Amino acid sequence: MGILNLTPDSFSDGGLHAGRDAAIRRAEEMVGQGAKILDIGGESSRPGAQPVAAAEEIQRTRAVVGELKRRFPQVLVSIDTTKSAVARSALDQGADIINDISGFCADPEMVDLAAQSDCGVVLMHMKGTPQTMQVAPSYGDVVSEMREYFSQRLAVCLDRGIRPERICFDPGIGFGKAHEHNLALLNSLSDLAPKGHLLLLGVSRKSVIGRCLGDAEMSLRDWPTVALTARARRDGVLLHRVHEVDAASQALRMTEALMAKELS
């Protein structure tokens, strides 16, 4: 899953791909490097980011989603939003997946929208909001609480009629977690998601990497992201949300070659 932020203020690439033409060029590059999903976001979710009105988010994303589906019909397009109006606009343009960092908690209409469509859904865990999530987050046992949260969100979706095979989960690395919480989750990827469901991992360039490397700046976090991607694949993670598709794709191909050899 290649990240395509159409925002001026995302944490590592804000403004780089804002605007239709720049977004299409970046999407073409990522597809050429092996991206099977393009994740389109019109609102930054970095810590402290300010909310964006739904109309502005739609203006940033709607035309890009439609153009990507026309140009790359073989590629899935995901809309990264917490707002049902934005998701509906993207679905109308052919989007295949709703990726909601609130796990369908922020907008009560989101789960019904998903139930009425046939799209895939990504339910992420976030404690608080982007404005509050990193203000002293605390857990008794972050891994157990994550499993319980996933079970609860799954039950809500199934109750509304969303088929189980359409649902996957994201532990939300960096979203309302202290450093030790992120490490605990990364060390428990193999059994976080409910049985039979896929896990999506979004760890690309995040602060947990920077802190492990002595507050490394953004430009030094791509190769550690590759290492975590390979490790996560061995732990059973099949969906990887990344900025640098080429390096991640190579790491995944190499990891899967080794895994196939182990099974032969």
N, C-alpha and C positions, 0 to 999 in steps of 0.2 A: 504494500500500500504506500504509494508515493504521496507525500504531503504537499499540498498546493494551497498556501495561505494567500488569500486575496485581501490582505489587511495591511494597514500602515504601521502596525504596532505589535506584531507577533514577536516572540522572545528572541528568535535567532535569524529570521529572514523577513522581518516586517518591511513592507514596501517593495521588496525585490520583484514580486510577481503580481503586484496590484495592477489592474487594468486588463482588458480582454486580450490584447495582443501579447503582452508579456506572459500572461497566464498560459495561453495556448502554446507559446514557444517552450515554456518550461514543461508543460504536459507532454509535448511531443518528445522532448529529451528524455523524460522519465519512462515513457512507454518504450522508447528505443532501448533503454537500459534494462527493461524487464519488468516494469510495474504492471501488475494485473488489475490493480485498483487505484483510482485517483481520489484522494480525500480532499474535498473542496471546503474551505472555511472562510467565512466572511466576518467573523468576530474573534478577536484574540481572547484566549483563555489563560494567558500568562498570569502569574500572581500579581494582583493589584490592577489588572486591566479593567477599564470602565466598560459598562454595557453599551451595546449598539442597538439602535431601534430596528425593529423587524424590517421596516421599509428600506433602511440603508443596507441591511444585510442581504435582502433580496436583490437590491440594485447591484451589489457587488458580485453576486453569485449566479443569478438566474441565466443570463446570457452565456456565461462561461460553461455552465452545466450543459445547456443545450448544444453549444458548439462542440464540446468534447464528445458528446454522444453521437453527433453527426460524423465527426472525424475519426473517432476510434470506437466503432460499434462493438468491437471484441473486448473492450476494457470496461470493467465495472466502475461506476462513478458513485462515490459516497458523499453525502452532504453532512458536514460537521456543524451541528446546530442544536440548540436547546429549545428552539421556537417552532411550534407546529406550522405557523404561517410560512416560515422560511423552508421548512421541510416539504410542505405541500407544493410550494413554488418549484422546488427542485425536482420533486417527483413528477410534476406536470411536464418538466423538460426532459424526463427520461432517467432521472437518477435511480440507482438500483438499491441503495443502502442509506438508512438513517443512522448516523453516528452521534449519539447524544451523550455528552460528558456528564449530564445529570442523571443518567439512567432512567429517563422518562419521569423524573421527579419535578423538574422545573416548570413544565407546562402540562397541565392535566389533560389537554386534548391530544398530546403526542401519541400516547398509547393507542387511542382510538383511531387516529390517522394511520398508524402502522397496521392496525388490525384490518382496516378497510382496503389496504393496498396489498401487494404481494412482495414488498421489499424485504431485504435483510435488515436486521437491526443490531447495532452494537450498543450494549449497555455498560457504561463506565461507572466506576465508583469515584465520587468526589465528596469530601467532607467540607461543607460550607459552600461558598461561592468563590469565584476567582478573586474577589475583593477581600475575602476573609479566610480563605482556606489555609494559608500558611501562618496564621496567628496562633502559635502554640498548639498544633494538632496533637491529640493524645488518644491512645487506645489501651485497652487492657491486654488484648492479644490481637494484633492487626490481622494476622492470617485467619484466625477463627472468625473474626468480625467480617472479614471480606467474604468468606464462604457463606456466612449467614445472609449478608446483604445480597449476594448473587442469588441465593435460594429464594429470598423474598421477591426480588424483581422478576425472577423467572415465573413464580407463581402468579404474579399480577398479569404478566403477558399471556400466560396460558389461559388464565381466567377470561381474558378479553378475546381469545380466539386466535392468537398469533401462534402459528405452528412452531413446534420446538426446533425444527431444523433451520428456521430462519434466524435464530437468536444466538449471538455470541457475546462474550464478556471481556471487559478491559479493566484491570485492577487500578488504573489511573495513577501510574507512577508520577510522583511530584504534585498530585492534586490533593492537598490536605494531608500530607504525610511528612514527617520529619525524616532525616537521613536514615536513621535506624529502621524506620518502617519500610522505606523503599528497599533497603537491602534484604529485610526479612521476606518481603513479597517476591523479590527477584530470586530468592533462594527456595521458593515454594511454588514455582510456576507449574510444576507437573501435576498438581492436584488442587489448584485453586478453583477452577470452573466446575459447575455442576456436571455430573457424569454425562457423557455424550455430547457435550457442548464445546465449541472451540473457544480458545483464548486469543485475544488480540493484545499485542504488546506494543506500547508506544514509549520508548525510552530514549529515542534519538536526541542527542545533544543536551540531555536534561541535567539539572543541577546535581543529581546524585553522582553523575560521572565527574563533573567539575570538582566536587568536594573530595571524591576519592583520589583525584589526581592533584590535590593541593590547590583548589580553586582555579583549575585550568580554564583559560578563555575558550570561547565558543569554537574557534577555528581548530582547537586541539581535541575536540570531543568526537570527531567522526570515526576515527579508528577504534576507540573504545566502544562506540556504538556497534561497530561491526563485530567486535568480540562478544558483546552481550547478545547480539542477534544469533550468532552461531551457537552460543551456549543455550539460549532459549529454544532454538530448534531441537537440540538434543533433549530438552525437557518437554518436548511435545507441542510447543507453540507453532502454529501454522500460519498465523497472520501477523505481519510485522509492519508497523507504521514508521516510515523512515524518511529523512530528508535526502540522503545520498543513496539512490536506488542501485546504482551500478555496483558499488562496493558490497552492499548488503546482498544483492542477488548472487554475486560471486561467492560470498561466504556461505550462503544457503546451499548453493549447488555443491560446493566442496563438502560441506557438512553432510548433506544427504548422500553423497557418494560414499563417504565413510560409513554412514549408517547402513546403507545397502550392503556394503562389504561385510559388516558385522553379522548381518542376517543370512548371508549366503553360505 
